[in-house]
Amino acid sequence: MKHAIAVLLCAGTLTWTAPEPVFAANGVIERACRTSGRNSATPRLCGCIQAVANHSLSRSERRRAAKLFKDPNMAQEIRQSDRRSDETFWKNYRAFGDLARRSCS
């Protein structure tokens, strides 16, 4: 019984003192985010956004999304495009943005 209580107390202590996850993902989106000139573009936030992108966008989609940091007007062009590839990218990009907003805020 004493052993079980000690294990539970230790487990609770370990859980309580566990550090917050660090997002150290490097990639095209992380670099574009950091060089975007936005005050809120901290290394932690940009790394988190990159980590989300790594799981939700293909490599080519990540490269394309990184370009939107430099040219936000391009997003409007893609959104209004009738090309199927642009529609697919926009759908994936929106899902990525929603997930990044929830995960990284």
N, C-alpha and C positions, 0 to 999 in steps of 0.2 A: 504494500500500500504506500509506504513512504517513497519507494522507488517510482511508482506511478505519479505521485504528486510532484516529485522532483523533475521528472521528465516533462510534465505539463508546464511547470513553472519555467523550465529552461526553454521549452518550445515557445512559450508566450514571450519570453524575453528576446529570443532570437527574432521572432516575427516583428516585435515592436521596434527593435533596433536595426532591422534590415534597411540598408540604404535605398534611396529612391533610384530607379533605373536611370542610367546615363545613356543618352542617345548620341552615339559617336559615329553615326553613319556618314560616310563621305561619298560624294557623287555629284553629278551635274546639277541636280536641283539644290543640293546643299550649298554649292559654290554660287549658283545664281542667286539664291536667297541672301547669302551673306554679302554679296556685292551689289544688291539691289538699292542700297542707300536708304532703306527704311530703318527707322529708329528701333522698331520692335524685332528686327532680324538678328536676334542673338544666336551665338553658336549652338546653344541648347535647342532653341526653337527650330533653327534650320536643320540641325541633325535629326530632330524628331520628324520633321516633314520629309526628309530624305528617307528615313526608315520606313515611313508609311508608303512612300512612293515605291520603294523596293519591293514591297509586298503587294501593291495594287496596280502598278503600271508596268508595261513591258519596257525593255531597254529603249526601244525607239520612241515610245510614248514619253519616257522620262526626259530624253533629249529634247523632244518637241515641247514638253511642258516647261523646261528650263528656259527656252526662248521667250516664253510668255512673261517672264520676270523682266526681261530687257525691253520687250515690245508688247505692252498690255493691249494695244490696239489690235494685235494679231488675234487675240482671243475673240474679239468681236467678229472678225472676219471668219474665223473657224466656226463660231457659233451660228452664223448666218449662212454658211456654205451649204450647198445642195449635194456636195460630194459625199458618198457613203463613207469613205475613210475619215472624213472630217466629222461626220455624225457619230461614228464609232469612237473616235478619239474624244470628242466632247462629252459623250456619255461616260466614258471611263474617267476622264479628267474631273468631271463633276462629282462622281462617286469618290474619287481620291480626295478631292477638296473637302467633301463632307466628313470623310473619315479622319483626315488630318486635323480638321477643326475640332472634332470630338476628342481625338487622341493627344493633341499637342497644346491645348489651351490651358 
